[in-house]
Amino acid sequence: MVLKRSAGEGGEGGSELPTREFKRQHFLATLFGELENSQAVEEFVHKFEPFFRNVVREEIERAIQSFLRPSQNQIESSGSRTWQLCFDCELPGTIFTGNRILSEGGRPIKIVLYDSGSKTIITSGPLSSLKVNVVVLDGDFNPDDQNNWTEKEFVSKIVPNREGKRPLVTGELAVHLKEGVGYIGEANFTDNSSWSRSGRFRLGLKVKNNSTIREGISKAFKVKDHRGESYQKHYPPSLDDEVWRLVKIAKDGPSHKRLAQNGISSLRDFLRWYARDESSLRTILNISNKKTWDTIIEHATTCNLDDSLYLYSGAHEIRLFFNCVYKLVGATFYGQNYIPFEKLNAYQMQVVENLKQHAYRNIKDLVPVDDQSAGGYPMLLPSVGADNLNYTTTYVQNANFPVQQGNLTIEPFSLLPFLLSL
């Protein structure tokens, strides 16, 4: 049996050290030989320093890669990648070119690296401070939102720049994680998404040269030219928005013009008209399709209302309270405590409904309530004037609830205080 010669023994074929290790030993031997012959310490240090830096760097990189990358057998047996990049926020459905890419609500886009097994963020160790690259993906990637794509599939969906165009996305496209969390900085699209196959894009997250970390992808969104931003619908709209900010109402379109002709220019105007006379508003818009009408109203009613209150006083100290868009919210009877609309009993509701219609026909008589504590003690508020006192029993007579007891007929007016107190 022939024994192999050890690495320490010289001779051809005797050393089985890898080529890189052999070269290092040869280089060191040369340096030390020169040092022994010439004692040129400064020259030795000058020659040795770059070699030493290279050795240290290569060994550190090898150790990190060994830590980050499990064996091929582990990857194949698990069938999945242990660590996952993801967007910890929702992106808007539409992004405009030239604007900073932000999450829904206008906040910076937050990304995290978490352990897909424990579902916890990686807050320590080398993984928690990785550099993550942001790329653009085609919107049709991962249509079923299943996290089972391969690295090759991910890379194949990265959208290249259009020929002759600027880079699709510019700005800060590298995010350095801190304790497993990072934020996309100033980045913006330079081109719209209409030319892509799906008409939409996604953002993607990837760590370079590391196949053990599953890439992150965002929801699909459209990118439109910034010139169309002035026509953008608002979600949710505000009371002071022009009415064409609502869906299905195009700026300067037929519906917009019909609304303007009737003095409806803002969303506040629109909602006030809707509260007073829904049927008339629908006629103005000339909308027969129920689905279209419901879509407009659904969008309009997502508006955030302010705290304004309006008071309307009827006869017998009955007072109605309306919110900022003239929707009835409560009432008081005979100086008693305020009752929210949803807590009115059947008799109170009937009287209030009649008076409400009268208030809508005399909308100029609604008086703003300055005291925002009116919900607690509205009976302390002043009367709105003598003119409204002429409206005495009309709404009561229309209530139609006379009561008979034997041969005695009791008039509704005499029962009103009792009924309203029920």
C-alpha positions in Angstrom: 0.0 0.0 0.0 1.4 3.3 -1.0 1.0 6.1 1.4 0.5 9.7 0.2 3.1 12.1 1.2 2.1 14.7 3.7 1.6 18.3 2.8 4.8 19.2 4.7 6.9 17.0 2.5 8.3 18.6 -0.6 8.5 17.1 -4.1 6.3 17.1 -7.1 2.8 15.9 -6.5 3.5 15.6 -2.8 1.4 18.5 -1.7 -2.4 18.2 -1.8 -3.0 21.8 -0.7 -5.4 23.7 -2.9 -3.8 25.9 -5.4 -4.7 29.1 -3.6 -3.2 27.9 -0.3 0.0 26.8 -2.1 0.4 30.2 -3.6 -0.1 31.8 -0.3 2.6 29.7 1.3 4.9 30.3 -1.6 4.4 34.0 -1.3 5.0 34.0 2.5 8.1 31.9 2.0 9.4 34.4 -0.5 8.7 37.4 1.8 10.3 35.8 4.8 13.3 34.8 2.6 13.8 38.4 1.5 13.4 39.5 5.1 16.1 37.1 6.3 18.5 38.1 3.6 18.0 41.8 3.6 16.3 42.6 6.8 14.3 45.2 4.9 11.5 45.5 7.4 9.8 48.4 5.8 9.8 46.7 2.4 8.4 43.5 4.0 5.5 45.4 5.6 4.7 47.2 2.4 4.5 43.9 0.5 2.8 41.9 3.2 -0.1 44.4 4.0 -2.2 43.9 0.8 -1.8 40.2 0.9 -2.9 40.1 4.6 -6.0 42.2 3.8 -7.0 39.9 1.0 -6.7 36.8 3.2 -8.7 38.3 6.0 -11.4 39.6 3.7 -11.8 36.2 1.9 -12.0 34.3 5.2 -14.6 36.7 6.6 -16.7 36.4 3.5 -16.4 32.6 3.5 -17.5 32.6 7.2 -20.6 34.8 6.5 -21.7 32.8 3.5 -21.3 29.6 5.5 -23.6 31.2 8.2 -26.2 32.6 5.8 -26.4 29.7 3.4 -27.6 26.3 4.5 -26.4 23.3 2.7 -28.1 22.3 -0.5 -29.5 19.2 1.2 -31.2 21.4 3.8 -32.8 23.6 1.1 -34.0 20.6 -0.9 -35.4 18.8 2.1 -37.2 21.8 3.4 -38.7 22.7 0.1 -38.8 26.4 1.1 -36.6 29.3 2.0 -36.3 30.1 5.7 -36.2 33.9 5.6 -38.7 36.2 3.9 -38.6 39.8 2.8 -41.9 41.5 2.8 -43.6 44.9 2.6 -45.1 45.8 6.0 -47.6 48.3 4.4 -50.1 48.6 1.6 -49.2 50.5 -1.6 -51.8 52.7 -3.2 -53.6 51.5 -6.3 -52.2 54.3 -8.4 -48.8 56.0 -8.3 -47.8 59.0 -10.4 -44.5 59.5 -12.1 -42.2 62.1 -10.5 -43.8 61.6 -7.1 -42.0 59.9 -4.3 -43.2 56.3 -4.0 -45.1 56.1 -0.7 -47.4 53.7 1.0 -51.2 54.2 1.4 -51.7 57.2 3.6 -48.5 58.9 2.4 -46.0 57.3 4.7 -42.6 55.8 3.8 -42.7 52.2 2.6 -41.6 49.9 5.4 -39.9 46.6 4.7 -39.0 43.8 7.1 -37.1 40.5 7.1 -38.7 37.8 9.1 -38.4 34.1 9.9 -41.1 32.4 7.9 -41.3 29.6 10.4 -41.7 31.6 13.6 -43.3 34.7 11.8 -41.0 37.0 13.8 -38.7 39.8 12.5 -35.0 39.0 12.5 -33.8 41.7 14.9 -30.2 40.5 15.5 -27.3 38.9 13.8 -25.8 39.5 10.3 -29.2 39.0 8.7 -30.7 42.0 10.6 -28.5 44.5 8.8 -28.5 43.3 5.2 -28.7 45.5 2.2 -31.9 45.0 0.2 -32.3 46.1 -3.4 -35.6 47.4 -4.7 -36.6 46.4 -8.2 -39.7 46.7 -10.4 -41.7 43.6 -11.4 -44.4 43.0 -13.9 -47.9 43.3 -12.3 -48.9 39.8 -13.4 -46.3 38.1 -11.3 -47.7 35.8 -8.6 -51.3 36.5 -9.6 -52.6 34.1 -6.9 -50.4 35.6 -4.2 -48.8 32.3 -3.4 -45.4 32.6 -1.9 -43.9 29.7 -3.8 -41.9 31.3 -6.6 -38.3 30.5 -7.3 -35.4 32.9 -7.5 -35.3 32.3 -11.2 -39.0 33.1 -11.7 -38.5 36.3 -9.6 -35.6 37.5 -11.7 -37.4 36.7 -15.0 -40.2 39.1 -13.9 -37.9 42.1 -13.3 -39.0 44.9 -15.7 -36.2 46.2 -17.9 -36.0 49.9 -18.9 -37.7 50.8 -22.2 -35.2 51.3 -25.0 -34.3 55.0 -25.3 -35.9 55.8 -21.9 -34.5 56.9 -18.6 -34.2 54.2 -15.8 -37.7 53.1 -14.9 -37.2 54.0 -11.2 -34.6 56.5 -9.9 -33.5 57.4 -6.4 -32.6 55.4 -3.3 -33.1 51.8 -4.5 -30.9 50.2 -1.8 -32.3 49.8 1.7 -30.0 49.0 4.7 -31.9 47.1 7.3 -31.5 47.9 11.0 -32.7 45.3 13.4 -34.5 43.7 10.4 -36.5 46.8 9.4 -35.9 49.4 6.7 -37.7 52.1 4.7 -37.5 53.0 1.1 -36.1 56.5 0.7 -36.6 59.0 -2.1 -37.5 57.0 -5.2 -39.9 57.7 -8.0 -41.0 56.3 -11.3 -40.0 58.0 -14.5 -42.4 56.1 -16.8 -46.0 54.9 -16.7 -47.1 51.2 -16.6 -49.5 51.3 -19.6 -46.9 49.7 -22.0 -46.4 46.6 -19.8 -48.3 43.5 -20.6 -50.6 43.7 -17.5 -50.7 47.5 -17.4 -49.4 47.3 -13.8 -46.2 47.0 -11.8 -45.2 45.6 -8.5 -42.2 46.5 -6.4 -39.8 43.7 -5.5 -37.2 43.2 -2.8 -34.1 41.1 -3.2 -30.8 40.5 -1.4 -27.9 40.2 -4.0 -26.2 36.9 -4.2 -28.3 35.2 -1.6 -30.8 32.5 -2.7 -31.7 31.5 0.8 -33.7 34.6 1.5 -37.1 34.7 -0.3 -37.7 37.8 -2.2 -40.5 40.2 -1.3 -43.2 41.5 -3.7 -45.9 44.2 -3.3 -49.5 44.3 -4.5 -49.9 45.3 -8.1 -50.5 49.0 -8.9 -50.8 51.3 -11.9 -48.3 54.0 -12.6 -49.7 57.0 -14.4 -48.2 60.1 -15.9 -48.1 63.0 -13.4 -50.1 65.2 -15.8 -53.1 63.1 -15.0 -52.7 63.7 -11.2 -54.8 66.8 -11.4 -57.8 64.6 -12.5 -57.2 62.1 -9.7 -60.1 60.9 -7.6 -59.6 61.2 -3.8 -60.0 58.3 -1.4 -61.6 59.3 0.8 -62.8 62.7 -0.6 -63.0 65.8 1.6 -66.0 68.1 2.1 -64.2 70.9 0.2 -63.3 68.7 -2.8 -64.8 69.7 -6.1 -67.6 67.3 -6.9 -65.8 65.8 -9.9 -63.4 64.1 -7.5 -66.1 61.5 -7.0 -66.0 58.4 -9.1 -68.2 58.3 -12.2 -68.2 62.1 -12.4 -65.7 63.3 -15.0 -64.2 66.8 -14.8 -66.1 69.1 -17.2 -68.2 66.1 -18.2 -72.0 66.1 -18.6 -72.7 65.2 -15.0 -70.3 67.7 -13.7 -71.9 70.5 -15.8 -75.5 69.5 -14.7 -74.4 69.6 -11.0 -72.8 73.0 -11.5 -75.9 74.4 -13.1 -77.8 73.5 -9.9 -75.3 75.1 -7.6 -73.6 71.8 -6.6 -69.9 72.5 -6.9 -68.3 70.8 -3.8 -68.8 67.5 -2.1 -70.4 69.4 0.8 -73.1 70.7 -1.6 -73.5 67.2 -3.1 -74.1 65.5 0.3 -76.4 68.2 1.6 -78.6 67.8 -1.5 -78.5 64.1 -1.1 -79.8 64.4 2.5 -82.6 66.8 1.5 -83.8 65.2 -1.8 -82.0 62.1 -3.0 -84.5 61.5 -5.9 -83.9 65.1 -7.2 -80.2 64.7 -7.1 -80.3 61.5 -9.1 -82.5 63.2 -11.6 -80.0 66.0 -12.0 -77.2 63.5 -12.6 -79.5 61.7 -15.1 -78.4 58.3 -13.8 -80.8 55.4 -14.3 -78.3 52.6 -13.6 -78.6 51.6 -9.9 -75.1 50.2 -9.7 -73.6 53.5 -11.0 -75.6 55.5 -8.6 -74.7 53.2 -5.6 -71.0 53.5 -6.6 -71.1 57.3 -6.5 -73.0 57.4 -3.2 -70.7 54.8 -1.6 -67.7 56.9 -2.5 -69.3 60.2 -1.4 -70.3 58.8 2.0 -66.7 57.8 2.8 -66.0 61.5 3.3 -64.8 62.5 6.8 -67.4 64.9 8.3 -66.5 67.8 10.6 -68.2 68.5 13.9 -70.5 71.3 12.8 -74.1 71.2 14.1 -77.2 73.2 12.8 -80.4 73.8 14.8 -83.9 74.1 13.6 -86.7 75.1 16.0 -90.3 74.2 15.5 -93.4 74.9 17.6 -93.8 73.7 21.2 -90.1 73.8 21.8 -89.3 70.9 19.5 -85.8 71.4 18.1 -84.0 69.4 15.5 -80.2 69.0 15.1 -78.4 68.4 11.8 -74.8 67.6 11.1 -72.6 69.5 8.6 -74.3 67.8 5.6 -77.8 68.4 6.9 -78.4 64.9 8.0 -80.7 64.7 11.1 -78.8 63.5 14.1 -81.1 64.2 17.1 -83.9 66.3 18.7 -85.2 67.8 21.9 -88.8 67.9 23.1 -90.3 70.5 25.5 -86.9 71.4 26.9 -86.0 67.8 27.8 -82.7 66.2 27.2 -81.2 65.6 23.8 -82.3 62.3 22.1 -80.1 60.9 19.3 -82.0 60.1 16.1 -81.5 56.3 16.4 -83.2 56.4 19.9 -86.4 58.1 19.0 -89.5 56.1 19.5 -92.2 55.6 16.8 -94.3 58.7 17.8 -91.2 60.9 18.2 -89.9 59.7 14.8 -93.1 60.6 13.1 -93.2 64.1 14.5 -89.5 64.6 13.8 -89.9 63.4 10.2 -92.6 65.9 9.5 -90.7 68.8 11.0 -87.5 67.7 9.2 -89.2 68.1 5.8 -90.4 71.5 6.8 -86.8 72.4 7.8 -85.5 71.2 4.4 -88.0 73.5 2.7 -86.7 76.4 4.8 -83.1 75.5 4.8 -82.0 79.2 5.3 -83.6 79.0 8.8 -81.0 76.5 10.0 -78.8 78.1 12.6 -75.2 77.0 13.3 -74.6 75.7 16.8 -71.6 77.3 18.3 -71.6 75.3 21.5 -70.3 71.9 20.6 -71.6 70.5 24.0 -75.1 70.9 22.7 -75.4 67.1 22.5 -75.6 67.1 26.3 -77.8 70.1 27.1 -79.2 71.5 23.8 -82.3 72.8 25.6 -80.2 75.7 26.8 -79.7 77.0 23.3 -81.6 80.1 22.2 -84.7 80.0 20.0 -84.1 80.7 16.3 -86.8 83.4 16.1 -90.5 84.2 16.1 -91.1 83.5 12.4 -90.8 79.7 12.9 -93.4 79.8 15.7 -96.1 80.3 13.1 -95.6 76.6 12.2 -97.8 75.3 15.0 -99.9 72.2 14.5 -99.6 71.3 10.8 -97.0 68.6 11.3 -98.9 67.3 14.3 -102.2 67.1 12.4 -100.4 65.2 9.7 -99.3 62.6 12.2 -102.7 60.9 12.1 -102.7 59.2 15.5 -106.1 60.1 17.2 -107.1 57.8 20.1 -110.7 56.9 21.0 -111.8 55.7 24.4 -115.5 54.7 24.4 -117.4 57.6 23.0 -114.7 60.0 23.9 -112.3 61.2 21.1 -109.0 62.5 22.4 -107.3 64.9 20.0 -103.7 64.2 19.1 -102.5 67.6 20.2 -103.5 67.0 23.8 -101.6 63.7 23.8 -98.5 65.0 22.1 -96.5 65.8 25.3 -97.3 62.4 26.7 -96.4 60.5 23.5 -93.2 62.3 22.9 -92.1 61.5 26.5 -92.5 57.8 25.9 
